[in-house]
Amino acid sequence: MKMRRTWRIAGILCLMLCLMMVLMGGVVLRPGMNRMLLAGYWVVFVLLMMAALWIAMLDVRFTRLEYKIRERALFHEAFMTDEFRQALEDAKRQRSETGAKNGEA
């Protein structure tokens, strides 16, 4: 849970930095500016945006994994009791006995 919060804070921070770069672009970027500085500015922007997207994908994958783990635990809790197993074995035994009788006739 702590790691997940850290991911989300990092993603929000990346998005906030991207927003700040876009809003401050008019102040920082000037006509006649060195092309390397201009390219570097937008490379940093793109890297921050890609980091935010990567963090979002990690969070979605972790959420899906957590959902599956809880779903599996709930299934085992609900259906894998001793009574349920016994009922399954009785049903299988009954089905095999019925099938054997029908096959003999």
C-alpha positions in Angstrom: 0.0 0.0 0.0 2.9 2.4 0.8 4.5 1.6 -2.6 1.3 2.3 -4.4 1.0 5.7 -2.7 4.6 6.5 -3.7 3.8 5.6 -7.3 0.8 7.8 -7.3 2.6 10.7 -5.8 5.4 10.3 -8.3 2.9 10.2 -11.2 1.1 13.4 -9.9 4.4 15.1 -9.5 5.4 14.2 -13.1 2.1 15.5 -14.4 2.4 18.7 -12.4 5.9 19.3 -13.8 4.6 18.8 -17.3 1.8 21.3 -16.7 4.2 23.8 -15.3 6.5 23.4 -18.3 3.6 24.0 -20.7 2.3 27.0 -18.8 5.8 28.5 -18.4 6.8 27.7 -22.0 6.0 31.2 -23.1 8.3 32.7 -20.4 11.1 30.3 -20.8 11.1 29.7 -24.5 12.1 32.7 -26.5 12.4 33.3 -30.3 16.0 32.9 -31.3 16.8 30.5 -28.5 19.5 27.9 -29.0 18.0 24.9 -30.7 19.7 22.5 -28.3 18.1 24.1 -25.3 14.7 24.1 -27.0 15.1 20.4 -27.9 16.3 19.6 -24.4 13.3 21.4 -22.9 10.8 19.4 -24.9 12.7 16.1 -24.4 12.5 16.7 -20.6 8.7 17.3 -21.1 8.2 14.1 -23.1 10.2 12.1 -20.6 8.2 13.4 -17.7 5.0 12.6 -19.6 6.2 9.1 -20.5 7.1 8.5 -16.8 3.6 9.6 -15.7 2.1 7.1 -18.2 4.4 4.3 -17.1 3.5 4.9 -13.5 -0.2 4.9 -14.4 0.2 1.5 -16.2 2.0 0.1 -13.2 -0.8 1.2 -11.0 -3.4 -0.4 -13.2 -1.5 -3.7 -13.4 -1.1 -3.7 -9.6 -4.8 -2.9 -9.1 -5.7 -5.8 -11.4 -3.3 -8.2 -9.6 -4.7 -7.1 -6.2 -8.3 -7.7 -7.4 -7.4 -11.2 -8.7 -5.8 -12.1 -5.4 -8.8 -11.0 -3.4 -11.1 -12.7 -5.8 -9.2 -16.0 -5.4 -9.2 -15.7 -1.6 -12.9 -15.0 -1.6 -13.6 -18.0 -3.8 -11.5 -20.3 -1.6 -13.2 -18.9 1.5 -16.7 -19.4 0.1 -16.4 -22.7 -1.8 -13.4 -24.6 -0.5 -14.8 -25.6 2.9 -14.7 -29.2 4.0 -18.5 -29.5 3.7 -18.4 -28.3 0.1 -15.6 -30.7 -0.8 -17.6 -33.5 0.7 -20.7 -32.5 -1.2 -18.6 -32.5 -4.5 -17.3 -36.0 -3.8 -20.8 -37.3 -3.0 -22.1 -35.8 -6.2 -19.3 -37.4 -8.3 -19.8 -40.7 -6.6 -23.5 -40.5 -7.3 -23.0 -39.6 -10.9 -20.5 -42.4 -11.4 -22.9 -44.9 -9.8 -25.8 -43.7 -12.0 -23.7 -43.8 -15.1 -22.6 -47.4 -14.3 -26.2 -48.5 -13.8 -27.3 -46.9 -17.1 -24.4 -48.6 -18.9 -25.4 -52.1 -17.7 -29.0 -51.9 -18.8 
